[in-house]
Amino acid sequence: MALLTLEGVSKAFAGVQAVRDVSFVVPAGGILGVMGPNGSGKTTLFNLIAGALRPDRGRIRLRERDVTGLAPHRMCAHGVARTFQHVRLFPGLSVRDNVLVGLYHGRRWGRRWGRRWGRSRAEPDPERAVAQLLAVVGLSAKAHLRAARLSLLDRRWLELARALATGPDLLLLDEFMAGLTPAETAAAMTVIRRVHAEGTTLMLVEHIVWALLDLSDRIVVLSAGEKIAEGPPGVIATDPAVVDAYLGVGERGGGAGGGGEAERAGPAGGLARGA
């Protein structure tokens, strides 16, 4: 069953085509990865889905309902939440209060919390719901710290907790693992898998390509705003057109300083770590 459907979605800025005629389906319960080089339109695509931007052409459907151009708060009410490439929190609020904002902004949170996080009561106590979420992301001991005092990793955890507090059916994670160490990346992947196991459909944009391939059921590849490939991770990882679009400069340029994308993605000849 399709949870999200994009049909010929396009968006341009001052004549520059950021997204061009992109179509795909996100099945309910799946994990769709979106990959491509810098400037390929990945974050613009997320902004279109989340309602921050309105497409110039095309339709966006959520459970067959046309939600094209709905504002972000209305998309949240329909069950779409997101994190951002550059973390956006309420820095003057405590960790606890940031999550409470998400809890009260979301929809149907009482029933959804009872179903997804082991609560039997139809209307869980907000404080207990926040405590459960902070435990999921490892921030229980920092509940009363101001968000501005958190490390990068903890700010990412908090943004994830706030998004989950809205009770999303679809969660968009935009470079959630950017800037993390390998150990932190592994921890993030564990939490992402738990979130998915609790019933949340995920879309991931990530430059740590081996992690994206490992987490995703299916991959959509963008280049210059266009979808150039779609398929299972094993196929995408060795697709010559994808490797060329994503790593072409770094792979062929050679020499010292050749391509940070290649270093993050994996060895020559493929995108998967250890390929």
GIQUI-V589590 format. One line per field, one symbol per residue. phi: phi as a letter, one per 20 degrees, with the letter a starting at -180 (. if undefined). burial: # if it has 9 or more other ideal C-beta (glycine too) atoms within 8 Angstrom, else .. A space follows every 50 residues. Layout:
phi: ???
burial: ???
This chain:
phi: .feccdclfcbcclneefcclecacdffnecdedcqfgneoffgfffffe nfcdffbncccclmefdgmffgfffffeodcbddgdgccefeefggfgff gffeefclfffffffecmeeffcffgfffffffffgdmdgfdgdffgfef fgffffgfffffffffmfecdddelfefnefgfffffffffgffgffeoe fcccdbeeffffffeeebcdddblndfdabrfgffffdfgffgffedgff fefmmfmemfgfffeqffnreffnf
burial: .###########....########.###.#######...########### #...#..#####....##.....###.######...#.#...######## ###..##.##.###.##.#....#.#.#######.##.#..##.###..# .#.###############.#########.#...##..##.######...# ######.######.##.############...#..####..######### #......##.##..##...###..#
